Amino acid sequence: MSSVSSLITKQLIVAMICHGIAIGILAYGAYEFYLEQLIVPELTRSLAVAVFFIGMGLEPNMFFTPLNQVMTQADDKSPKAKLQTLVFNLGVFLLICSFLMEWLYD
């Protein structure tokens, strides 16, 4: 039973670290946007990376699962899996938008 509680503790720590990194990236992006340069593509890119980390924090057991098992679980249709897929897709969309905005602004 201690190995299960140890795994749950590790997953909780990983989730907290991922969400902490996301908050830090968002704070830095907001600081850069408002106080320094006012560059919209940079803010969007920071938001996209923060969304990726939030998505990783939603499913911390993927850090402790072998890669071949993760790939076979890709067809999981649970609400949590759908939310994580939505968050990752939002991150990809924001990242593409930031690159397009940077290309159009320059």
C-alpha positions as CSV (number, residue, x, y, z in Angstrom):
1,M,0.0,0.0,0.0
2,S,2.9,2.3,0.6
3,S,4.0,2.1,-3.1
4,V,0.5,3.3,-4.1
5,S,0.6,6.2,-1.7
6,S,4.1,7.0,-2.8
7,L,3.0,7.1,-6.5
8,I,0.0,9.3,-5.6
9,T,2.4,11.7,-3.7
10,K,4.8,11.8,-6.7
11,Q,1.9,12.5,-9.1
12,L,0.6,15.3,-6.8
13,I,4.1,16.8,-6.6
14,V,4.5,16.7,-10.4
15,A,1.0,18.3,-10.9
16,M,1.9,21.1,-8.5
17,I,5.3,21.7,-10.2
18,C,3.6,21.8,-13.7
19,H,1.0,24.2,-12.5
20,G,3.6,26.3,-10.7
21,I,5.7,26.5,-13.8
22,A,2.5,27.6,-15.8
23,I,1.8,30.3,-13.3
24,G,5.4,31.5,-13.4
25,I,5.4,31.6,-17.2
26,L,2.1,33.5,-17.2
27,A,3.4,36.0,-14.7
28,Y,6.6,36.5,-16.7
29,G,4.6,36.9,-19.9
30,A,2.3,39.5,-18.4
31,Y,5.3,41.4,-16.9
32,E,7.0,41.5,-20.3
33,F,3.8,42.5,-22.0
34,Y,2.7,45.3,-19.7
35,L,5.9,46.7,-18.4
36,E,8.5,46.1,-21.1
37,Q,7.6,45.6,-24.8
38,L,3.9,45.3,-25.5
39,I,4.5,42.5,-28.0
40,V,1.3,40.5,-28.6
41,P,2.9,37.4,-30.2
42,E,5.2,37.0,-27.2
43,L,2.3,37.1,-24.8
44,T,0.4,34.6,-26.9
45,R,3.4,32.3,-26.9
46,S,3.8,32.5,-23.1
47,L,0.1,31.7,-22.8
48,A,0.5,28.7,-25.1
49,V,3.4,27.3,-23.1
50,A,1.5,27.8,-19.9
51,V,-1.5,26.0,-21.3
52,F,0.8,23.1,-22.3
53,F,2.1,22.9,-18.7
54,I,-1.4,23.0,-17.3
55,G,-2.3,20.1,-19.7
56,M,0.7,18.1,-18.4
57,G,-0.4,18.9,-14.8
58,L,-3.9,17.5,-15.5
59,E,-2.5,14.0,-16.2
60,P,0.7,13.6,-14.0
61,N,0.7,9.8,-14.2
62,M,2.0,10.1,-17.8
63,F,5.4,10.9,-16.3
64,F,5.4,7.6,-14.5
65,T,4.0,5.4,-17.2
66,P,6.1,3.6,-19.9
67,L,5.8,5.2,-23.3
68,N,4.2,2.2,-25.0
69,Q,1.4,2.1,-22.4
70,V,0.8,5.9,-22.9
71,M,0.4,5.3,-26.6
72,T,-2.1,2.5,-26.2
73,Q,-4.1,4.7,-23.8
74,A,-4.4,7.4,-26.4
75,D,-7.9,6.2,-27.2
76,D,-9.1,6.8,-23.7
77,K,-12.5,8.7,-23.8
78,S,-12.8,9.7,-20.2
79,P,-13.8,13.3,-19.5
80,K,-10.4,14.0,-18.0
81,A,-8.7,12.7,-21.2
82,K,-11.0,14.8,-23.3
83,L,-10.1,17.9,-21.2
84,Q,-6.4,17.2,-21.5
85,T,-6.7,16.8,-25.3
86,L,-8.7,20.0,-25.5
87,V,-6.0,21.9,-23.4
88,F,-3.2,20.5,-25.6
89,N,-5.1,21.5,-28.8
90,L,-5.7,25.0,-27.4
91,G,-1.9,25.2,-26.7
92,V,-1.0,24.2,-30.2
93,F,-3.6,26.6,-31.7
94,L,-2.2,29.5,-29.6
95,L,1.4,28.6,-30.5
96,I,0.5,28.6,-34.2
97,C,-1.4,31.9,-33.8
98,S,1.7,33.5,-32.1
99,F,4.0,32.4,-34.9
100,L,1.5,33.8,-37.5
101,M,1.2,37.1,-35.7
102,E,5.0,37.4,-35.4
103,W,5.3,36.6,-39.1
104,L,2.6,39.2,-40.0
105,Y,3.9,41.9,-37.7
106,D,7.5,41.8,-39.0
